[in-house]
Amino acid sequence: MRPTFLLSLVLLPACVTLAHQAPALSDAQIAAPSRQFGLPFAGEPGPSTWLLGQGYGNTLGAYRQRSSTYGNIQGIHFGLDFSAPCGTPVRAIGDGTVSEVDGLHGSPPHNLVIRHAGGLSSLYGHLLERASVRVGQTVGRGQVVGRSGDSQGTCISAPHLHLEIRDWGHVRLFNPIGYIAADWDTLTLAGGFARGYEQDLNNPRRWQTPGDQPQARRGGPLLNEYRNPWPPAPAGAR
């Protein structure tokens, strides 16, 4: 391990370093989905604004990387990817308190976590720059808290916002569809999301719509290690 990495761990706030050790919240501590949150972008979706790039759950892309990229989150895509040009203002999906800025739980190059009522947190990943808010700051739904970036840091390769809804312990991850008030039928039709989920031919109807995707738990076993999958993953895909 490089000394610079060790130094970065030492300098992290205690509230961030301890978050990995927090226990998962029980069902009784988690607010039920009631469309209580909003979308992370203002305005209408479109080719020049933002689109749904990849949905949450057992997507075709996640299945092909179920043991590698997504192996620690039970093999599914554990958030929503919104395609958007770099620099698009990112808005808080609900009222809350900033709990992490560029913390341990996000997606590079920059990330943000907001803690909400009901045991829920929202995570905003692949931000263009360090978020414009600070840890402990109270934010309101619709408030601009950062700018979207690119997962590969080029603003050409894969510009998008990765959005998650988690529990306060960062252990359980939830399907955002029921929590976010939006016209999901239109978003899934208009976006670049390949409208399909991996099928288990032994149970072909399971997890085949955006709203019917399972919650995940960090470190749990794979949910989609199918003996009879369709479509078959390319050779070597894991």
PyMOL commands that set and color helices and strands:
alter all, ss='L'
color gray80, all
select helices_A, chain A and resi 3-11+14-17+19-21+27-29+60-63+71-73+176-178+184-190+210-212
alter helices_A, ss='H'
color red, helices_A
select strands_A, chain A and resi 51-54+80-83+89-91+96-101+110-115+120-127+138-139+144-147+149-150+159-167+172-174+199-200+216-217+229-230
alter strands_A, ss='S'
color yellow, strands_A
deselect
rebuild
show_as cartoon
